[in-house]
Amino acid sequence: MNKGELVDSIYRNSDCTKQECREMVNHMVDVITDEVAKGEEVRLVNFGTFKPNPRKSTVKRHPQTGEKINVDSKVTPKFSPGKGFTEKVQNNLEATNDGEGYKNK
């Protein structure tokens, strides 16, 4: 599902116009992005938490040449799924035997 499909789903299940649904989705994404960019956590109970994730500087190796590459420290966004979200996924899907995929239960 992409953003347009999400807007359509909300539109079909609400009394809002499609434009209002689009604005709500865009505003929600903007608020989450802005808050995490300010260093704040955004916690949505039973869905998950968006938060900034600091990463230390490190030295990596180029896989073909073996050359050392310095990677600077940085802050990346991180999402941790909430209990309700995790339980719903686990109750509806199961991993395939090889652990590489999933199927409906």
N, C-alpha and C positions, 0 to 999 in steps of 0.2 A: 504494500500500500504506500502510495506517495502522498504528498501534501494535498493535491487536488482531490484524490480519492477520499482522504480523511474529511475534507470539507464537504464533499458529497454525502458521506455517511452521516455526518452531524446534521446536515440540511434535511436529509430524509427522516431523521428521528427527532426533529425539533420543530418549533413554531417560528423559527427565525428565517429570514431571507438568506439566499445563498451568499449574498454580499456580506451580510452580518456574520455568517459563519466563517467566511474567509477572513474577515477582520479579526474575529475572536482568535482563530488559530494563529494568524500572523502576530497578534498582540501577545499571546501566550509565549510563542517562540521568542519574541523580542525581549519580554520580561525575563525569561529564564536566561537567555544569552547575556543580557545586561547585568543581571545579578551575579552570575558566575564570573563574568569579566571584572566585576568589582571585588571579587574575592569572597563572595557570599555563597552559602549553600542554599539550594532550593529543594525542599523536601515535600513530596506529594505522597501522603500516607497511602499505603497499599499499592502505589505505583513505583516510586523510586526516588532517589536523591541525585541531583546534579550538583557537582562541586568542582572547584579547581584542584588540580592534582600536580604538586610540584615534583619535578624530576631533576635529579642530580646530574651534573656534568659527568661525562664518562668517555672512555676511549674504546672505540670499536675497531675491528679489522675488516678491511675490504676482502670479501670472500675469494676473489680471484687473484689478487696481487699480494695479499697479506699486509698491505700498507696500513699503518695506524691512522685512524681518523678521529679527531677530537670532536665530540658532540657536546655543545654548550648546554648548560642547565636551562630549563624552560618550565612553563606551567601549561598543562593541557587540561581540557575539560574531561570529567569522568562521570559516568552514570553507573549507579549501583541500584539494581532492581530491588523493589520492596517485597515484603513477604507475600502479599496478596498476588502480585504480578507473577512472582516465581511459582507459587502454588498453582495458579491457573495454567501456566505453561506446562508444569510437570504433570498436572492432572489430565491434560488434553493431548500431550505428545509424548512419545517414547523414543529413545535412541535406537538406531539400528544396531545389529550385533557387532558391526565393525567400528561403531562409535563415530563414524564419519557423517552420518545423516540422521534423519528423524522421520517418524510417521505418526499419523493419528492413532490414538488408542482405540 
